[in-house]
Amino acid sequence: MVTPLAQAVSVSTSPVGFINLSVKGTDNGGMTAIAVPMLPQVLYSGVVSTVVGDTITDDAATWDNDDYAVPDPNGNSSYYVEITNHSDSNQIGTIFEITESSGSGKSLRFEFQDPTGMEGASYSIRKYRTIADVFGADNSAGLKIGGNTNEADVIYKVSGNTWARYFYQEAPGFLGGNGWRKAGDTHTDMSGVAISPDEGLLVRRKDPDDVSITLPGSIKVNDSRTGIFKGYNLVALSYPVDVTLSTLGLDDLQSGGNTNEADVVYKVSDTGQFERYFLQEAPGFLGGNGWRKAGDTHTDQSSLVIPAGSSVIINRRSDTPVDWTVSTPF
């Protein structure tokens, strides 16, 4: 649920509120797919003056050197730029990860992305949410703790082409002490690992009791834009509202006669198991066209609800990425 706490009074602020995320209790290590749609505060808003290579400048910038260039524990960016207005509406919602910031040069560098064409665009800077933001630096959310991933609840996060596993460790100091850790590294504090607003998380729960997490923040007020690449993509619902398969905005996915031909959307059920859905293209006597569930080619699934605060996994088959754009639902 999302409860508004205050309403924006100018275009420079966003509505704020909170969302209650529920991690389902299971006895068998079932999954919950969650999103983090409530955004942290805007740290700076401006207009791009010039673009040179992978660097933008803002002649009115007021930040200092390296204000926004602090890496997270994995060495990834902790801060990002989001395009909030552009003469080309297809650019609104684009996110750039900040790798360098210069106060003297009034510039921001995006080492792995190309900001060509962003001159004159309005943008905002925010800090990524972190594991500590969502689950508490001391695990105030109440996930099951343990000495390793076999004992503790596990948070799955996509890292490049691999799945990284995080858990709250309870151990004596010589074994790494207490705190958020990454599987394979029992000593490094991982509480500051960055979570992108369009990135989903999977939580494997090993306790029968549900866990409720209250996450305050701002509500996104511009379009959302996420790249869907070949392979598995764990992506978030960017807005704190329920959607259906028909309103999810994924009609550009590859269709086919079955899950071996089409792109597949994995949704976690209430029992913590994965369900597979796809855009079927078939003659009427084989079930016709539209959203279908694996194993049932005839029942229309377009009205299937995906709750606010959820994420889904998309298995993209083509080498050509999909630019998944979702318009603001309010």
VODREN-550582 format. One line per field, with one value per residue (C-alpha): residue number from 1; residue in one letter; z, x, y. Coordinates in steps of 0.5 Angstrom, whole numbers. Layout:
BEGIN
bapa = (NUM; ...)
zavex = (A; ...)
up = (Z; ...)
east = (X; ...)
north = (Y; ...)
END
This chain:
BEGIN
bapa = (1; 2; 3; 4; 5; 6; 7; 8; 9; 10; 11; 12; 13; 14; 15; 16; 17; 18; 19; 20; 21; 22; 23; 24; 25; 26; 27; 28; 29; 30; 31; 32; 33; 34; 35; 36; 37; 38; 39; 40; 41; 42; 43; 44; 45; 46; 47; 48; 49; 50; 51; 52; 53; 54; 55; 56; 57; 58; 59; 60; 61; 62; 63; 64; 65; 66; 67; 68; 69; 70; 71; 72; 73; 74; 75; 76; 77; 78; 79; 80; 81; 82; 83; 84; 85; 86; 87; 88; 89; 90; 91; 92; 93; 94; 95; 96; 97; 98; 99; 100; 101; 102; 103; 104; 105; 106; 107; 108; 109; 110; 111; 112; 113; 114; 115; 116; 117; 118; 119; 120; 121; 122; 123; 124; 125; 126; 127; 128; 129; 130; 131; 132; 133; 134; 135; 136; 137; 138; 139; 140; 141; 142; 143; 144; 145; 146; 147; 148; 149; 150; 151; 152; 153; 154; 155; 156; 157; 158; 159; 160; 161; 162; 163; 164; 165; 166; 167; 168; 169; 170; 171; 172; 173; 174; 175; 176; 177; 178; 179; 180; 181; 182; 183; 184; 185; 186; 187; 188; 189; 190; 191; 192; 193; 194; 195; 196; 197; 198; 199; 200; 201; 202; 203; 204; 205; 206; 207; 208; 209; 210; 211; 212; 213; 214; 215; 216; 217; 218; 219; 220; 221; 222; 223; 224; 225; 226; 227; 228; 229; 230; 231; 232; 233; 234; 235; 236; 237; 238; 239; 240; 241; 242; 243; 244; 245; 246; 247; 248; 249; 250; 251; 252; 253; 254; 255; 256; 257; 258; 259; 260; 261; 262; 263; 264; 265; 266; 267; 268; 269; 270; 271; 272; 273; 274; 275; 276; 277; 278; 279; 280; 281; 282; 283; 284; 285; 286; 287; 288; 289; 290; 291; 292; 293; 294; 295; 296; 297; 298; 299; 300; 301; 302; 303; 304; 305; 306; 307; 308; 309; 310; 311; 312; 313; 314; 315; 316; 317; 318; 319; 320; 321; 322; 323; 324; 325; 326; 327; 328; 329; 330)
zavex = (M; V; T; P; L; A; Q; A; V; S; V; S; T; S; P; V; G; F; I; N; L; S; V; K; G; T; D; N; G; G; M; T; A; I; A; V; P; M; L; P; Q; V; L; Y; S; G; V; V; S; T; V; V; G; D; T; I; T; D; D; A; A; T; W; D; N; D; D; Y; A; V; P; D; P; N; G; N; S; S; Y; Y; V; E; I; T; N; H; S; D; S; N; Q; I; G; T; I; F; E; I; T; E; S; S; G; S; G; K; S; L; R; F; E; F; Q; D; P; T; G; M; E; G; A; S; Y; S; I; R; K; Y; R; T; I; A; D; V; F; G; A; D; N; S; A; G; L; K; I; G; G; N; T; N; E; A; D; V; I; Y; K; V; S; G; N; T; W; A; R; Y; F; Y; Q; E; A; P; G; F; L; G; G; N; G; W; R; K; A; G; D; T; H; T; D; M; S; G; V; A; I; S; P; D; E; G; L; L; V; R; R; K; D; P; D; D; V; S; I; T; L; P; G; S; I; K; V; N; D; S; R; T; G; I; F; K; G; Y; N; L; V; A; L; S; Y; P; V; D; V; T; L; S; T; L; G; L; D; D; L; Q; S; G; G; N; T; N; E; A; D; V; V; Y; K; V; S; D; T; G; Q; F; E; R; Y; F; L; Q; E; A; P; G; F; L; G; G; N; G; W; R; K; A; G; D; T; H; T; D; Q; S; S; L; V; I; P; A; G; S; S; V; I; I; N; R; R; S; D; T; P; V; D; W; T; V; S; T; P; F)
up = (0; -1; 4; 2; 7; 3; -3; -8; -8; -14; -20; -16; -11; -12; -8; -2; 2; 4; 1; 6; 3; 5; 5; 5; 10; 8; 10; 4; 2; -2; -6; -6; -11; -9; -12; -9; -12; -6; -8; -4; -4; -10; -8; -14; -20; -26; -34; -38; -41; -46; -47; -49; -50; -43; -39; -38; -36; -32; -32; -25; -22; -14; -12; -10; -13; -12; -8; -13; -14; -8; -10; -6; -3; -10; -13; -17; -17; -11; -15; -21; -26; -28; -34; -32; -38; -45; -52; -54; -50; -51; -47; -41; -35; -38; -32; -32; -27; -24; -24; -23; -21; -21; -18; -21; -28; -26; -29; -29; -32; -34; -36; -39; -42; -47; -46; -53; -55; -47; -48; -45; -42; -34; -30; -22; -18; -13; -9; -10; -5; -1; 3; 9; 7; 5; 11; 16; 17; 23; 20; 23; 18; 21; 16; 19; 21; 20; 19; 12; 6; 8; 15; 13; 9; 2; -2; -9; -14; -21; -22; -29; -32; -25; -19; -12; -6; 1; 8; 15; 18; 26; 27; 32; 30; 27; 23; 20; 26; 25; 19; 12; 8; 1; 0; -1; 3; 10; 13; 8; 10; 4; 8; 3; -4; -9; -11; -18; -18; -24; -21; -17; -11; -10; -2; 0; 6; 11; 16; 16; 19; 14; 14; 13; 11; 11; 6; 6; 0; -6; -12; -19; -23; -30; -35; -33; -38; -37; -42; -43; -45; -48; -42; -35; -33; -26; -26; -22; -22; -22; -19; -13; -16; -18; -25; -30; -35; -40; -37; -36; -42; -45; -51; -55; -52; -57; -58; -60; -60; -53; -48; -52; -57; -54; -48; -42; -36; -29; -23; -16; -14; -7; -5; -7; -13; -20; -25; -33; -38; -45; -51; -55; -62; -65; -69; -65; -65; -61; -56; -61; -59; -52; -45; -43; -38; -39; -39; -41; -48; -48; -42; -43; -37; -39; -33; -28; -23; -21; -14; -12; -10; -14; -19; -25; -28; -36; -40; -47; -52; -58; -58; -59; -53; -51; -49; -44; -42; -37; -37; -31; -28; -24)
east = (0; 2; 0; 1; 4; 5; 3; 8; 7; 12; 15; 21; 19; 15; 9; 12; 9; 11; 10; 9; 13; 11; 16; 12; 14; 15; 18; 21; 25; 20; 22; 19; 20; 20; 22; 24; 19; 20; 26; 31; 31; 33; 40; 41; 37; 40; 40; 45; 50; 54; 56; 63; 64; 62; 61; 56; 57; 52; 54; 50; 53; 54; 57; 64; 69; 68; 61; 57; 63; 63; 63; 59; 62; 62; 66; 59; 56; 53; 49; 46; 43; 36; 33; 27; 25; 28; 25; 25; 20; 24; 30; 26; 27; 34; 39; 46; 51; 56; 63; 66; 64; 68; 66; 72; 69; 62; 62; 59; 62; 59; 64; 60; 54; 54; 50; 50; 44; 43; 44; 39; 36; 33; 36; 36; 41; 40; 43; 42; 38; 42; 41; 41; 36; 31; 32; 36; 43; 42; 37; 31; 27; 27; 30; 33; 40; 46; 53; 52; 47; 45; 42; 40; 35; 38; 37; 39; 41; 43; 51; 52; 51; 51; 47; 50; 47; 47; 45; 45; 51; 51; 58; 64; 69; 74; 69; 67; 63; 55; 52; 50; 55; 56; 56; 64; 66; 64; 68; 66; 61; 55; 50; 52; 51; 47; 40; 37; 30; 29; 32; 28; 30; 29; 28; 29; 25; 27; 22; 14; 13; 12; 16; 13; 18; 16; 19; 18; 20; 19; 14; 17; 13; 16; 16; 20; 25; 29; 33; 31; 37; 38; 38; 35; 33; 30; 27; 22; 15; 18; 11; 8; 1; -2; -1; -3; 0; -4; -2; 5; 8; 11; 8; 14; 17; 18; 12; 11; 7; 10; 15; 21; 20; 17; 20; 18; 16; 17; 12; 13; 6; 4; 7; 14; 14; 16; 10; 11; 8; 9; 6; 3; 2; -2; -8; -15; -16; -9; -11; -10; -6; -5; -2; -2; 1; 6; 1; -5; -5; -13; -14; -13; -8; -8; -12; -7; -5; 2; 2; 5; 12; 14; 19; 19; 24; 24; 28; 30; 31; 34; 40; 36; 35; 28; 27; 22; 18; 12; 8; 7; 0; -2)
north = (0; 7; 13; 20; 24; 31; 33; 37; 44; 46; 42; 42; 37; 30; 27; 23; 18; 10; 3; -3; -9; -16; -21; -28; -33; -40; -46; -49; -43; -39; -33; -26; -21; -14; -7; 0; 5; 10; 15; 18; 26; 30; 32; 37; 39; 43; 43; 40; 46; 42; 35; 32; 25; 21; 28; 33; 40; 45; 52; 53; 47; 48; 41; 40; 35; 28; 30; 24; 20; 15; 8; 3; -3; -7; -1; 1; 8; 11; 17; 17; 22; 22; 26; 29; 33; 33; 36; 29; 25; 18; 21; 22; 17; 15; 14; 15; 12; 18; 15; 22; 29; 35; 42; 46; 43; 43; 37; 30; 24; 17; 12; 7; 11; 16; 22; 25; 29; 31; 39; 43; 37; 38; 33; 31; 27; 22; 17; 10; 6; 1; -5; -2; 3; -2; -7; -3; -3; -8; -12; -8; -11; -18; -22; -29; -28; -34; -35; -37; -37; -44; -41; -34; -31; -29; -23; -24; -18; -18; -16; -16; -23; -26; -27; -24; -26; -22; -24; -21; -25; -27; -29; -28; -22; -27; -30; -23; -21; -18; -15; -15; -19; -22; -30; -31; -25; -26; -20; -14; -9; -9; -5; 0; -4; 1; -1; 2; 5; 0; -6; -12; -16; -23; -25; -33; -33; -39; -38; -38; -31; -26; -20; -13; -7; 0; 5; 12; 17; 21; 18; 18; 23; 22; 17; 10; 7; 1; -3; -11; -14; -21; -26; -26; -19; -17; -11; -7; -4; 4; 6; 4; 2; -5; -6; -12; -16; -12; -5; -7; -4; -10; -11; -10; -17; -23; -27; -34; -40; -43; -41; -44; -39; -32; -28; -30; -26; -30; -28; -30; -33; -32; -39; -37; -40; -38; -37; -36; -32; -30; -27; -32; -32; -37; -39; -39; -47; -47; -41; -35; -29; -25; -26; -34; -38; -43; -50; -46; -44; -42; -37; -30; -27; -20; -18; -22; -17; -15; -12; -5; -6; -12; -14; -19; -23; -22; -27; -24; -28; -24; -20; -14; -10; -7; 0; -2; 5; 6; 12; 16; 12; 19)
END
